[in-house]
């Protein structure tokens, strides 16, 4: 099944690339149609979606289509017919031999593909492609990536090729394996280890952080006993220093920035406006005023309470408090106060609930640092930006004295993150997002690959009423699975691909639970369809071979 999912065993038909009005350059090979003779060897030629006047050498008939080599860019450009084979197409082998690439079968396939799609061809592109392919062991995968780069008119540079190649191998090379490899090679613990641990075990990290939030709430608003026990627990966990007391604990944490606090205020304004919520907004605003006089405790306590109010209304809310105060990750502890908080959180959000999954996804996306470059420019708190995996990898690679093994492993992880970012695209009203991240399901660690396509709203955000999401996940019992979710006008339909027979019978009892959960979230449920991958091809998740099979064998459950 993996071979189908990665797209390596299915032929994919590519549509002709739209002409992008790129300038004509000497040495290029172009496909054109003769429109009208203008005399003096000049002719009106249609190339792609444009018409231009060119000087042609040789006898050409109006209405004839040919491949030409650009002898001079002009104006007007001078075009020379290319020697064709028996089918009227350029002689591929002769062309490659003329630039010293006659024996390269991958470049021959690339050139043939470009000719079929009537893409402009140049010796410069082919030579660059040959150089990239020479440095990769998987020529077929490398060729797929190069074709994709050409379709997006990307420069054929190694700095782009390597990240894209890594991202394209996402299914066969899980991210959690790359992270584990790097963790084992780093001899000294440091910030990057903490970030990688939290990413590799997202559920454990979410539960831990929620429990720490509870400790802060009890330390600031609980009974005298709860305050002292929570303080001692956080000192044991090295979240607060040993010298911390109930009156000075805030001095050991980051001074909140006004921009971050405003983010929490806006989040509070977005939930139902009870008196408690409105009072909390006022307390945060008063805390900001007190901050100007050097009083940080009032705002720190308001931030902790504000988080509690947010979570009472919306349990899946982002943990603004720990971010604003830059609370250290700390260690796990058997302290009774922490264990009590941990148990309360697990009972509240559950392990497989939608709340737990939403919290995990939000935490993962933030900690991965996919928006690292944008946050460097826009964030009001550089320290917050540094607490992402991408930022830590950049810092690690700048350190002197790294071993070759550590450098290679760090570059592999950074290439994967950069590649996913490059594969994501923003095309006018349409947006595509491709991500890969580790995921916990009980004791089973796996990877999730996600590809999301949807419309953008006027404010630039993704329209939740019209979106398609593909998930690829390997489960402990069901193994490789693809979930294809389509949302149209807030009506959800699912296609599930797996190699197991009778999966529809196993899933039938939980369909009502799914329907109920979607309705609570404001969506209607249409149908779920099960497809056996031994009989049909699932959607391809390999971004460089992105195509869908047009015929499915489906087992339907209608609701």
Secondary structure, 3 states (H helix, E strand, C coil): CHHHHHCCCCCCCCCCCCCCCCCCCCCCEEEEEEEEEEECCEEEEEECCEEEEEEEECCCCCCCEEEEEEEECCCCEEEEECCECCCCCECHHHHHHHCCCCCCHHHHHHHHHHHHCCCCECHHHHHHHHHHHHCCCCHHHHHHHHHHHHHCCCCCCHHHHHHHHHHHCCCCCCHHHHHHHHHHHCCCCCHHHHHHHHHHCHHHHHHHHHHHHHHHHHHHHCCHHHHHHHHHHHHHCCCCCCCCCCCCHHHHCCCCCHHHHHHHHHHHHCCCCCHHHHHHHHHHHHHHHHHCCCCCHHHHHHHHHHHHHHHHHCCCCCCHHHHHCCCCCCCCCCCHHHHHHHHHHHHHHCCCCHHHHHHHHHHHHHHHCCCHHHHHHHCCCHHHHHCCHHHHHHHHHCCCCCCHHHHHHHHHHHHHHHHHHHHCEEECCEEEEEEEEEEEECCEEEEEEEEEEEEECCCCCEEEEEEEEEEEEEECCCEEEEEEEEEECCEEEEEEEECCCCHHHHHHHHHHHHHHHHHHCCCEEEEEEEEECCCCCCCCCCHHHCCCCCCCCCEEEEC
